Amino acid sequence: MAQVARQGPNRRELGMYHLRSGPRRLGRLGMAVGLAVVLLAAIACAAGAYEHRRGTPSVGGQLHLGVLEYDSEWGERFDLGHGGTIKLRQYVARNRAVGITFELQKFDSAPGFPAGDESFNPDYLQMQILLVDYYLYFRRPQRRTPYVVLSAGFYRPEIVDEITDRFGGTGEQVEHPGEGFIGRTGIGLEYFVSRTFSFDATLSGYYIHAPSRDGLTVSGMAALGIHLYTGR
């Protein structure tokens, strides 16, 4: 009988073996499930690292360069321009936002333009612009996010002639042609350095309705700046 006992484990020992191996298998399965959950969470966090929820506000600024063109009096008299922009935005959906833009654009007198009335030879055209914007984003959770922007609003132009009198004094003679309608279509790209900070580049075309001015006036602007988001 002793020799039979030495040949192998009895049924009670086999039962103890199976009872001990079951928890080990369950433990390994639990570790695998836990590791999978951690990996999925990490992937989800990486995908949403630059995404913002609906209602998230933001503010930004840009500097821009451009040109005034086409066949109107302004398009012939004025040429290269520059200016600055302040932008306010708020997300209304995962890939859409609305905003308000305040711009100041200044276009210098075109070189070689023939002088007209000697009493008023403008040096530059300046526009104060207010726009309401609609943004449509593509690949929004990504670090590089392209977008399209459509805008409409009003502008207030000033035509300025800088004068110097015979005594060396300086001053300005300003003409106010009257407010008008302005529309914009643009494409842009935001590069997110972090969830709350991005570089913002835009290429825009403007339609400028110029009352009492013959012809069509359009403008093209390239802008580069930054944008700041809340941590929501």
KOLPA-797611 format. One record per residue (C-alpha): x, y, z; chain; residue number from 1. Coordinates in nm, 2 decimals, m for minus. Each point is the difference from the previous one (the first is absolute). Last residue first. Layout:
<r><xx>X</xx><yy>Y</yy><zz>Z</zz><kette>A</kette><nr>NUM</nr></r>
...
This chain:
<r><xx>m1.24</xx><yy>7.33</yy><zz>m1.93</zz><kette>A</kette><nr>232</nr></r>
<r><xx>0.36</xx><yy>0.13</yy><zz>0.02</zz><kette>A</kette><nr>231</nr></r>
<r><xx>m0.07</xx><yy>0.32</yy><zz>m0.18</zz><kette>A</kette><nr>230</nr></r>
<r><xx>0.14</xx><yy>0.06</yy><zz>m0.34</zz><kette>A</kette><nr>229</nr></r>
<r><xx>0.27</xx><yy>0.23</yy><zz>m0.14</zz><kette>A</kette><nr>228</nr></r>
<r><xx>0.07</xx><yy>0.07</yy><zz>m0.37</zz><kette>A</kette><nr>227</nr></r>
<r><xx>0.31</xx><yy>0.13</yy><zz>m0.16</zz><kette>A</kette><nr>226</nr></r>
<r><xx>0.09</xx><yy>0.19</yy><zz>m0.32</zz><kette>A</kette><nr>225</nr></r>
<r><xx>0.06</xx><yy>m0.01</yy><zz>m0.37</zz><kette>A</kette><nr>224</nr></r>
<r><xx>m0.20</xx><yy>0.18</yy><zz>m0.27</zz><kette>A</kette><nr>223</nr></r>
<r><xx>0.00</xx><yy>0.00</yy><zz>m0.39</zz><kette>A</kette><nr>222</nr></r>
<r><xx>m0.24</xx><yy>0.25</yy><zz>m0.14</zz><kette>A</kette><nr>221</nr></r>
<r><xx>m0.17</xx><yy>0.05</yy><zz>m0.34</zz><kette>A</kette><nr>220</nr></r>
<r><xx>m0.22</xx><yy>0.30</yy><zz>m0.08</zz><kette>A</kette><nr>219</nr></r>
<r><xx>m0.29</xx><yy>0.07</yy><zz>m0.23</zz><kette>A</kette><nr>218</nr></r>
<r><xx>m0.15</xx><yy>0.32</yy><zz>m0.15</zz><kette>A</kette><nr>217</nr></r>
<r><xx>m0.24</xx><yy>0.00</yy><zz>m0.29</zz><kette>A</kette><nr>216</nr></r>
<r><xx>m0.06</xx><yy>0.30</yy><zz>m0.22</zz><kette>A</kette><nr>215</nr></r>
<r><xx>m0.12</xx><yy>0.35</yy><zz>0.06</zz><kette>A</kette><nr>214</nr></r>
<r><xx>0.01</xx><yy>0.14</yy><zz>0.35</zz><kette>A</kette><nr>213</nr></r>
<r><xx>m0.32</xx><yy>0.17</yy><zz>0.14</zz><kette>A</kette><nr>212</nr></r>
<r><xx>m0.03</xx><yy>m0.28</yy><zz>0.27</zz><kette>A</kette><nr>211</nr></r>
<r><xx>0.30</xx><yy>m0.24</yy><zz>0.02</zz><kette>A</kette><nr>210</nr></r>
<r><xx>m0.12</xx><yy>m0.36</yy><zz>0.05</zz><kette>A</kette><nr>209</nr></r>
<r><xx>0.32</xx><yy>m0.18</yy><zz>0.09</zz><kette>A</kette><nr>208</nr></r>
<r><xx>0.03</xx><yy>m0.37</yy><zz>m0.08</zz><kette>A</kette><nr>207</nr></r>
<r><xx>0.28</xx><yy>m0.15</yy><zz>0.19</zz><kette>A</kette><nr>206</nr></r>
<r><xx>0.23</xx><yy>m0.30</yy><zz>m0.06</zz><kette>A</kette><nr>205</nr></r>
<r><xx>0.17</xx><yy>m0.18</yy><zz>0.28</zz><kette>A</kette><nr>204</nr></r>
<r><xx>0.31</xx><yy>m0.22</yy><zz>0.07</zz><kette>A</kette><nr>203</nr></r>
<r><xx>0.02</xx><yy>m0.09</yy><zz>0.37</zz><kette>A</kette><nr>202</nr></r>
<r><xx>0.27</xx><yy>m0.12</yy><zz>0.24</zz><kette>A</kette><nr>201</nr></r>
<r><xx>m0.07</xx><yy>m0.08</yy><zz>0.37</zz><kette>A</kette><nr>200</nr></r>
<r><xx>0.27</xx><yy>m0.12</yy><zz>0.24</zz><kette>A</kette><nr>199</nr></r>
<r><xx>m0.16</xx><yy>m0.18</yy><zz>0.29</zz><kette>A</kette><nr>198</nr></r>
<r><xx>m0.03</xx><yy>0.01</yy><zz>0.38</zz><kette>A</kette><nr>197</nr></r>
<r><xx>m0.24</xx><yy>m0.16</yy><zz>0.25</zz><kette>A</kette><nr>196</nr></r>
<r><xx>0.02</xx><yy>m0.37</yy><zz>m0.10</zz><kette>A</kette><nr>195</nr></r>
<r><xx>0.37</xx><yy>0.03</yy><zz>m0.06</zz><kette>A</kette><nr>194</nr></r>
<r><xx>0.22</xx><yy>0.10</yy><zz>m0.30</zz><kette>A</kette><nr>193</nr></r>
<r><xx>m0.31</xx><yy>m0.02</yy><zz>m0.22</zz><kette>A</kette><nr>192</nr></r>
<r><xx>0.06</xx><yy>0.09</yy><zz>m0.36</zz><kette>A</kette><nr>191</nr></r>
<r><xx>m0.30</xx><yy>0.18</yy><zz>m0.14</zz><kette>A</kette><nr>190</nr></r>
<r><xx>m0.05</xx><yy>0.02</yy><zz>m0.38</zz><kette>A</kette><nr>189</nr></r>
<r><xx>m0.21</xx><yy>0.24</yy><zz>m0.20</zz><kette>A</kette><nr>188</nr></r>
<r><xx>m0.22</xx><yy>0.05</yy><zz>m0.30</zz><kette>A</kette><nr>187</nr></r>
<r><xx>m0.19</xx><yy>0.32</yy><zz>m0.07</zz><kette>A</kette><nr>186</nr></r>
<r><xx>m0.31</xx><yy>0.16</yy><zz>m0.13</zz><kette>A</kette><nr>185</nr></r>
<r><xx>m0.08</xx><yy>0.36</yy><zz>0.10</zz><kette>A</kette><nr>184</nr></r>
<r><xx>m0.28</xx><yy>0.25</yy><zz>m0.04</zz><kette>A</kette><nr>183</nr></r>
<r><xx>m0.01</xx><yy>0.38</yy><zz>0.04</zz><kette>A</kette><nr>182</nr></r>
<r><xx>m0.29</xx><yy>0.24</yy><zz>0.01</zz><kette>A</kette><nr>181</nr></r>
<r><xx>0.05</xx><yy>0.38</yy><zz>0.01</zz><kette>A</kette><nr>180</nr></r>
<r><xx>0.05</xx><yy>0.30</yy><zz>0.22</zz><kette>A</kette><nr>179</nr></r>
<r><xx>0.05</xx><yy>0.35</yy><zz>m0.14</zz><kette>A</kette><nr>178</nr></r>
<r><xx>0.26</xx><yy>0.18</yy><zz>m0.21</zz><kette>A</kette><nr>177</nr></r>
<r><xx>0.17</xx><yy>0.16</yy><zz>0.30</zz><kette>A</kette><nr>176</nr></r>
<r><xx>0.28</xx><yy>0.23</yy><zz>m0.13</zz><kette>A</kette><nr>175</nr></r>
<r><xx>0.29</xx><yy>0.09</yy><zz>0.23</zz><kette>A</kette><nr>174</nr></r>
<r><xx>0.26</xx><yy>0.28</yy><zz>m0.03</zz><kette>A</kette><nr>173</nr></r>
<r><xx>0.28</xx><yy>m0.07</yy><zz>0.23</zz><kette>A</kette><nr>172</nr></r>
<r><xx>0.27</xx><yy>0.21</yy><zz>0.17</zz><kette>A</kette><nr>171</nr></r>
<r><xx>0.36</xx><yy>0.10</yy><zz>0.00</zz><kette>A</kette><nr>170</nr></r>
<r><xx>0.17</xx><yy>0.33</yy><zz>0.08</zz><kette>A</kette><nr>169</nr></r>
<r><xx>0.32</xx><yy>0.09</yy><zz>m0.19</zz><kette>A</kette><nr>168</nr></r>
<r><xx>m0.08</xx><yy>0.37</yy><zz>m0.05</zz><kette>A</kette><nr>167</nr></r>
<r><xx>m0.10</xx><yy>m0.05</yy><zz>m0.36</zz><kette>A</kette><nr>166</nr></r>
<r><xx>m0.27</xx><yy>m0.25</yy><zz>0.10</zz><kette>A</kette><nr>165</nr></r>
<r><xx>0.04</xx><yy>m0.37</yy><zz>0.00</zz><kette>A</kette><nr>164</nr></r>
<r><xx>m0.30</xx><yy>m0.22</yy><zz>m0.09</zz><kette>A</kette><nr>163</nr></r>
<r><xx>m0.10</xx><yy>m0.36</yy><zz>0.05</zz><kette>A</kette><nr>162</nr></r>
<r><xx>m0.30</xx><yy>m0.08</yy><zz>m0.22</zz><kette>A</kette><nr>161</nr></r>
<r><xx>m0.22</xx><yy>m0.27</yy><zz>0.15</zz><kette>A</kette><nr>160</nr></r>
<r><xx>m0.30</xx><yy>m0.18</yy><zz>m0.15</zz><kette>A</kette><nr>159</nr></r>
<r><xx>m0.20</xx><yy>m0.15</yy><zz>0.28</zz><kette>A</kette><nr>158</nr></r>
<r><xx>m0.22</xx><yy>m0.31</yy><zz>m0.04</zz><kette>A</kette><nr>157</nr></r>
<r><xx>m0.26</xx><yy>m0.14</yy><zz>0.25</zz><kette>A</kette><nr>156</nr></r>
<r><xx>m0.07</xx><yy>m0.37</yy><zz>m0.06</zz><kette>A</kette><nr>155</nr></r>
<r><xx>m0.30</xx><yy>m0.23</yy><zz>0.04</zz><kette>A</kette><nr>154</nr></r>
<r><xx>m0.06</xx><yy>m0.37</yy><zz>0.04</zz><kette>A</kette><nr>153</nr></r>
<r><xx>0.01</xx><yy>m0.34</yy><zz>m0.16</zz><kette>A</kette><nr>152</nr></r>
<r><xx>0.22</xx><yy>m0.30</yy><zz>0.05</zz><kette>A</kette><nr>151</nr></r>
<r><xx>0.06</xx><yy>m0.36</yy><zz>m0.12</zz><kette>A</kette><nr>150</nr></r>
<r><xx>0.29</xx><yy>m0.20</yy><zz>0.14</zz><kette>A</kette><nr>149</nr></r>
<r><xx>0.13</xx><yy>m0.34</yy><zz>m0.12</zz><kette>A</kette><nr>148</nr></r>
<r><xx>0.22</xx><yy>m0.21</yy><zz>0.22</zz><kette>A</kette><nr>147</nr></r>
<r><xx>0.32</xx><yy>m0.21</yy><zz>0.02</zz><kette>A</kette><nr>146</nr></r>
<r><xx>0.10</xx><yy>m0.16</yy><zz>0.33</zz><kette>A</kette><nr>145</nr></r>
<r><xx>0.36</xx><yy>m0.11</yy><zz>0.06</zz><kette>A</kette><nr>144</nr></r>
<r><xx>0.02</xx><yy>m0.16</yy><zz>0.35</zz><kette>A</kette><nr>143</nr></r>
<r><xx>m0.29</xx><yy>m0.22</yy><zz>m0.08</zz><kette>A</kette><nr>142</nr></r>
<r><xx>m0.33</xx><yy>m0.01</yy><zz>0.18</zz><kette>A</kette><nr>141</nr></r>
<r><xx>m0.17</xx><yy>0.22</yy><zz>m0.26</zz><kette>A</kette><nr>140</nr></r>
<r><xx>0.07</xx><yy>m0.19</yy><zz>m0.32</zz><kette>A</kette><nr>139</nr></r>
<r><xx>m0.18</xx><yy>0.27</yy><zz>m0.19</zz><kette>A</kette><nr>138</nr></r>
<r><xx>m0.14</xx><yy>0.32</yy><zz>0.16</zz><kette>A</kette><nr>137</nr></r>
<r><xx>m0.29</xx><yy>0.22</yy><zz>m0.12</zz><kette>A</kette><nr>136</nr></r>
<r><xx>0.01</xx><yy>0.35</yy><zz>0.13</zz><kette>A</kette><nr>135</nr></r>
<r><xx>m0.27</xx><yy>0.27</yy><zz>m0.02</zz><kette>A</kette><nr>134</nr></r>
<r><xx>0.10</xx><yy>0.36</yy><zz>0.06</zz><kette>A</kette><nr>133</nr></r>
<r><xx>m0.17</xx><yy>0.33</yy><zz>0.07</zz><kette>A</kette><nr>132</nr></r>
<r><xx>0.22</xx><yy>0.29</yy><zz>m0.12</zz><kette>A</kette><nr>131</nr></r>
<r><xx>0.08</xx><yy>0.35</yy><zz>0.12</zz><kette>A</kette><nr>130</nr></r>
<r><xx>0.25</xx><yy>0.20</yy><zz>m0.21</zz><kette>A</kette><nr>129</nr></r>
<r><xx>0.18</xx><yy>0.33</yy><zz>0.05</zz><kette>A</kette><nr>128</nr></r>
<r><xx>0.15</xx><yy>0.09</yy><zz>m0.34</zz><kette>A</kette><nr>127</nr></r>
<r><xx>0.29</xx><yy>0.23</yy><zz>m0.08</zz><kette>A</kette><nr>126</nr></r>
<r><xx>0.08</xx><yy>0.14</yy><zz>m0.34</zz><kette>A</kette><nr>125</nr></r>
<r><xx>0.35</xx><yy>0.15</yy><zz>m0.05</zz><kette>A</kette><nr>124</nr></r>
<r><xx>0.19</xx><yy>0.30</yy><zz>m0.12</zz><kette>A</kette><nr>123</nr></r>
<r><xx>m0.28</xx><yy>0.20</yy><zz>m0.15</zz><kette>A</kette><nr>122</nr></r>
<r><xx>0.06</xx><yy>0.29</yy><zz>m0.23</zz><kette>A</kette><nr>121</nr></r>
<r><xx>m0.24</xx><yy>0.28</yy><zz>0.10</zz><kette>A</kette><nr>120</nr></r>
<r><xx>0.06</xx><yy>0.37</yy><zz>m0.07</zz><kette>A</kette><nr>119</nr></r>
<r><xx>0.20</xx><yy>m0.08</yy><zz>m0.31</zz><kette>A</kette><nr>118</nr></r>
<r><xx>m0.30</xx><yy>m0.17</yy><zz>m0.16</zz><kette>A</kette><nr>117</nr></r>
<r><xx>0.13</xx><yy>m0.29</yy><zz>m0.19</zz><kette>A</kette><nr>116</nr></r>
<r><xx>0.35</xx><yy>m0.15</yy><zz>0.01</zz><kette>A</kette><nr>115</nr></r>
<r><xx>0.07</xx><yy>m0.28</yy><zz>m0.23</zz><kette>A</kette><nr>114</nr></r>
<r><xx>0.05</xx><yy>m0.34</yy><zz>0.16</zz><kette>A</kette><nr>113</nr></r>
<r><xx>0.37</xx><yy>m0.08</yy><zz>m0.03</zz><kette>A</kette><nr>112</nr></r>
<r><xx>0.01</xx><yy>m0.21</yy><zz>0.32</zz><kette>A</kette><nr>111</nr></r>
<r><xx>m0.34</xx><yy>m0.11</yy><zz>0.13</zz><kette>A</kette><nr>110</nr></r>
<r><xx>m0.10</xx><yy>0.18</yy><zz>0.32</zz><kette>A</kette><nr>109</nr></r>
<r><xx>0.03</xx><yy>m0.22</yy><zz>0.31</zz><kette>A</kette><nr>108</nr></r>
<r><xx>m0.28</xx><yy>m0.23</yy><zz>0.12</zz><kette>A</kette><nr>107</nr></r>
<r><xx>m0.08</xx><yy>m0.02</yy><zz>0.37</zz><kette>A</kette><nr>106</nr></r>
<r><xx>m0.21</xx><yy>m0.27</yy><zz>0.15</zz><kette>A</kette><nr>105</nr></r>
<r><xx>m0.14</xx><yy>m0.01</yy><zz>0.36</zz><kette>A</kette><nr>104</nr></r>
<r><xx>m0.19</xx><yy>m0.30</yy><zz>0.09</zz><kette>A</kette><nr>103</nr></r>
<r><xx>m0.25</xx><yy>m0.11</yy><zz>0.27</zz><kette>A</kette><nr>102</nr></r>
<r><xx>m0.13</xx><yy>m0.36</yy><zz>m0.04</zz><kette>A</kette><nr>101</nr></r>
<r><xx>m0.30</xx><yy>m0.16</yy><zz>0.17</zz><kette>A</kette><nr>100</nr></r>
<r><xx>m0.05</xx><yy>m0.37</yy><zz>0.03</zz><kette>A</kette><nr>99</nr></r>
<r><xx>m0.19</xx><yy>m0.32</yy><zz>m0.08</zz><kette>A</kette><nr>98</nr></r>
<r><xx>0.14</xx><yy>m0.35</yy><zz>0.03</zz><kette>A</kette><nr>97</nr></r>
<r><xx>m0.04</xx><yy>m0.34</yy><zz>m0.17</zz><kette>A</kette><nr>96</nr></r>
<r><xx>0.18</xx><yy>m0.34</yy><zz>0.03</zz><kette>A</kette><nr>95</nr></r>
<r><xx>m0.12</xx><yy>m0.14</yy><zz>0.33</zz><kette>A</kette><nr>94</nr></r>
<r><xx>m0.30</xx><yy>0.24</yy><zz>0.02</zz><kette>A</kette><nr>93</nr></r>
<r><xx>m0.08</xx><yy>0.36</yy><zz>0.09</zz><kette>A</kette><nr>92</nr></r>
<r><xx>0.36</xx><yy>0.09</yy><zz>0.09</zz><kette>A</kette><nr>91</nr></r>
<r><xx>0.06</xx><yy>0.36</yy><zz>0.09</zz><kette>A</kette><nr>90</nr></r>
<r><xx>0.23</xx><yy>0.25</yy><zz>m0.16</zz><kette>A</kette><nr>89</nr></r>
<r><xx>0.14</xx><yy>0.35</yy><zz>0.05</zz><kette>A</kette><nr>88</nr></r>
<r><xx>0.26</xx><yy>0.13</yy><zz>m0.24</zz><kette>A</kette><nr>87</nr></r>
<r><xx>0.21</xx><yy>0.32</yy><zz>0.01</zz><kette>A</kette><nr>86</nr></r>
<r><xx>0.16</xx><yy>0.10</yy><zz>m0.33</zz><kette>A</kette><nr>85</nr></r>
<r><xx>0.29</xx><yy>0.22</yy><zz>m0.12</zz><kette>A</kette><nr>84</nr></r>
<r><xx>0.10</xx><yy>0.19</yy><zz>m0.31</zz><kette>A</kette><nr>83</nr></r>
<r><xx>0.19</xx><yy>0.01</yy><zz>m0.32</zz><kette>A</kette><nr>82</nr></r>
<r><xx>m0.06</xx><yy>0.13</yy><zz>m0.36</zz><kette>A</kette><nr>81</nr></r>
<r><xx>0.16</xx><yy>0.02</yy><zz>m0.34</zz><kette>A</kette><nr>80</nr></r>
<r><xx>m0.18</xx><yy>0.20</yy><zz>m0.27</zz><kette>A</kette><nr>79</nr></r>
<r><xx>m0.23</xx><yy>0.30</yy><zz>0.00</zz><kette>A</kette><nr>78</nr></r>
<r><xx>m0.10</xx><yy>0.23</yy><zz>m0.29</zz><kette>A</kette><nr>77</nr></r>
<r><xx>m0.11</xx><yy>m0.26</yy><zz>m0.25</zz><kette>A</kette><nr>76</nr></r>
<r><xx>m0.19</xx><yy>m0.23</yy><zz>0.23</zz><kette>A</kette><nr>75</nr></r>
<r><xx>m0.15</xx><yy>0.30</yy><zz>0.18</zz><kette>A</kette><nr>74</nr></r>
<r><xx>m0.14</xx><yy>0.14</yy><zz>m0.33</zz><kette>A</kette><nr>73</nr></r>
<r><xx>m0.14</xx><yy>m0.34</yy><zz>m0.09</zz><kette>A</kette><nr>72</nr></r>
<r><xx>0.14</xx><yy>m0.25</yy><zz>m0.25</zz><kette>A</kette><nr>71</nr></r>
<r><xx>0.16</xx><yy>m0.27</yy><zz>0.22</zz><kette>A</kette><nr>70</nr></r>
<r><xx>0.24</xx><yy>m0.02</yy><zz>0.29</zz><kette>A</kette><nr>69</nr></r>
<r><xx>0.09</xx><yy>0.09</yy><zz>0.35</zz><kette>A</kette><nr>68</nr></r>
<r><xx>0.30</xx><yy>m0.20</yy><zz>0.13</zz><kette>A</kette><nr>67</nr></r>
<r><xx>0.10</xx><yy>m0.21</yy><zz>0.30</zz><kette>A</kette><nr>66</nr></r>
<r><xx>0.19</xx><yy>m0.03</yy><zz>0.32</zz><kette>A</kette><nr>65</nr></r>
<r><xx>m0.13</xx><yy>m0.12</yy><zz>0.33</zz><kette>A</kette><nr>64</nr></r>
<r><xx>0.07</xx><yy>m0.01</yy><zz>0.38</zz><kette>A</kette><nr>63</nr></r>
<r><xx>m0.22</xx><yy>m0.23</yy><zz>0.20</zz><kette>A</kette><nr>62</nr></r>
<r><xx>m0.16</xx><yy>m0.02</yy><zz>0.35</zz><kette>A</kette><nr>61</nr></r>
<r><xx>m0.19</xx><yy>m0.25</yy><zz>0.20</zz><kette>A</kette><nr>60</nr></r>
<r><xx>m0.28</xx><yy>m0.07</yy><zz>0.25</zz><kette>A</kette><nr>59</nr></r>
<r><xx>m0.18</xx><yy>m0.31</yy><zz>0.09</zz><kette>A</kette><nr>58</nr></r>
<r><xx>m0.33</xx><yy>m0.13</yy><zz>0.14</zz><kette>A</kette><nr>57</nr></r>
<r><xx>m0.10</xx><yy>m0.36</yy><zz>0.06</zz><kette>A</kette><nr>56</nr></r>
<r><xx>m0.38</xx><yy>m0.04</yy><zz>m0.04</zz><kette>A</kette><nr>55</nr></r>
<r><xx>0.02</xx><yy>m0.35</yy><zz>m0.16</zz><kette>A</kette><nr>54</nr></r>
<r><xx>0.30</xx><yy>m0.19</yy><zz>0.12</zz><kette>A</kette><nr>53</nr></r>
<r><xx>0.35</xx><yy>0.04</yy><zz>m0.12</zz><kette>A</kette><nr>52</nr></r>
<r><xx>0.24</xx><yy>m0.23</yy><zz>m0.18</zz><kette>A</kette><nr>51</nr></r>
<r><xx>0.38</xx><yy>0.02</yy><zz>0.01</zz><kette>A</kette><nr>50</nr></r>
<r><xx>0.07</xx><yy>m0.30</yy><zz>0.23</zz><kette>A</kette><nr>49</nr></r>
<r><xx>m0.31</xx><yy>m0.19</yy><zz>m0.12</zz><kette>A</kette><nr>48</nr></r>
<r><xx>0.19</xx><yy>m0.26</yy><zz>m0.21</zz><kette>A</kette><nr>47</nr></r>
<r><xx>0.28</xx><yy>m0.04</yy><zz>0.26</zz><kette>A</kette><nr>46</nr></r>
<r><xx>m0.25</xx><yy>m0.04</yy><zz>0.28</zz><kette>A</kette><nr>45</nr></r>
<r><xx>m0.19</xx><yy>m0.27</yy><zz>m0.19</zz><kette>A</kette><nr>44</nr></r>
<r><xx>0.32</xx><yy>m0.19</yy><zz>m0.08</zz><kette>A</kette><nr>43</nr></r>
<r><xx>0.10</xx><yy>0.01</yy><zz>0.37</zz><kette>A</kette><nr>42</nr></r>
<r><xx>m0.34</xx><yy>m0.12</yy><zz>0.11</zz><kette>A</kette><nr>41</nr></r>
<r><xx>0.02</xx><yy>m0.29</yy><zz>m0.26</zz><kette>A</kette><nr>40</nr></r>
<r><xx>0.34</xx><yy>m0.09</yy><zz>0.13</zz><kette>A</kette><nr>39</nr></r>
<r><xx>m0.11</xx><yy>0.01</yy><zz>0.37</zz><kette>A</kette><nr>38</nr></r>
<r><xx>m0.31</xx><yy>m0.21</yy><zz>m0.08</zz><kette>A</kette><nr>37</nr></r>
<r><xx>0.21</xx><yy>m0.26</yy><zz>m0.19</zz><kette>A</kette><nr>36</nr></r>
<r><xx>0.24</xx><yy>m0.02</yy><zz>0.30</zz><kette>A</kette><nr>35</nr></r>
<r><xx>m0.30</xx><yy>m0.06</yy><zz>0.24</zz><kette>A</kette><nr>34</nr></r>
<r><xx>m0.14</xx><yy>m0.28</yy><zz>m0.23</zz><kette>A</kette><nr>33</nr></r>
<r><xx>0.34</xx><yy>m0.17</yy><zz>m0.01</zz><kette>A</kette><nr>32</nr></r>
<r><xx>0.05</xx><yy>0.03</yy><zz>0.37</zz><kette>A</kette><nr>31</nr></r>
<r><xx>m0.35</xx><yy>m0.15</yy><zz>0.06</zz><kette>A</kette><nr>30</nr></r>
<r><xx>0.07</xx><yy>m0.29</yy><zz>m0.23</zz><kette>A</kette><nr>29</nr></r>
<r><xx>0.33</xx><yy>m0.07</yy><zz>0.19</zz><kette>A</kette><nr>28</nr></r>
<r><xx>m0.19</xx><yy>0.00</yy><zz>0.33</zz><kette>A</kette><nr>27</nr></r>
<r><xx>m0.27</xx><yy>m0.22</yy><zz>m0.13</zz><kette>A</kette><nr>26</nr></r>
<r><xx>0.26</xx><yy>m0.25</yy><zz>m0.12</zz><kette>A</kette><nr>25</nr></r>
<r><xx>0.17</xx><yy>0.00</yy><zz>0.35</zz><kette>A</kette><nr>24</nr></r>
<r><xx>m0.33</xx><yy>m0.03</yy><zz>0.17</zz><kette>A</kette><nr>23</nr></r>
<r><xx>m0.08</xx><yy>m0.32</yy><zz>m0.19</zz><kette>A</kette><nr>22</nr></r>
<r><xx>0.35</xx><yy>m0.16</yy><zz>0.06</zz><kette>A</kette><nr>21</nr></r>
<r><xx>m0.06</xx><yy>m0.04</yy><zz>0.38</zz><kette>A</kette><nr>20</nr></r>
<r><xx>m0.33</xx><yy>m0.18</yy><zz>m0.03</zz><kette>A</kette><nr>19</nr></r>
<r><xx>0.13</xx><yy>m0.22</yy><zz>m0.27</zz><kette>A</kette><nr>18</nr></r>
<r><xx>0.29</xx><yy>m0.11</yy><zz>0.21</zz><kette>A</kette><nr>17</nr></r>
<r><xx>m0.21</xx><yy>m0.05</yy><zz>0.31</zz><kette>A</kette><nr>16</nr></r>
<r><xx>m0.23</xx><yy>m0.23</yy><zz>m0.20</zz><kette>A</kette><nr>15</nr></r>
<r><xx>0.30</xx><yy>m0.20</yy><zz>m0.12</zz><kette>A</kette><nr>14</nr></r>
<r><xx>0.12</xx><yy>m0.04</yy><zz>0.36</zz><kette>A</kette><nr>13</nr></r>
<r><xx>m0.34</xx><yy>m0.13</yy><zz>0.11</zz><kette>A</kette><nr>12</nr></r>
<r><xx>0.00</xx><yy>m0.24</yy><zz>m0.30</zz><kette>A</kette><nr>11</nr></r>
<r><xx>0.33</xx><yy>m0.16</yy><zz>0.10</zz><kette>A</kette><nr>10</nr></r>
<r><xx>0.33</xx><yy>0.13</yy><zz>m0.13</zz><kette>A</kette><nr>9</nr></r>
<r><xx>0.24</xx><yy>m0.24</yy><zz>m0.17</zz><kette>A</kette><nr>8</nr></r>
<r><xx>0.21</xx><yy>m0.32</yy><zz>0.02</zz><kette>A</kette><nr>7</nr></r>
<r><xx>0.09</xx><yy>0.05</yy><zz>0.37</zz><kette>A</kette><nr>6</nr></r>
<r><xx>m0.35</xx><yy>m0.09</yy><zz>0.13</zz><kette>A</kette><nr>5</nr></r>
<r><xx>0.01</xx><yy>m0.33</yy><zz>m0.20</zz><kette>A</kette><nr>4</nr></r>
<r><xx>0.34</xx><yy>m0.08</yy><zz>0.16</zz><kette>A</kette><nr>3</nr></r>
<r><xx>m0.14</xx><yy>0.06</yy><zz>0.35</zz><kette>A</kette><nr>2</nr></r>
<r><xx>m0.29</xx><yy>m0.24</yy><zz>m0.08</zz><kette>A</kette><nr>1</nr></r>
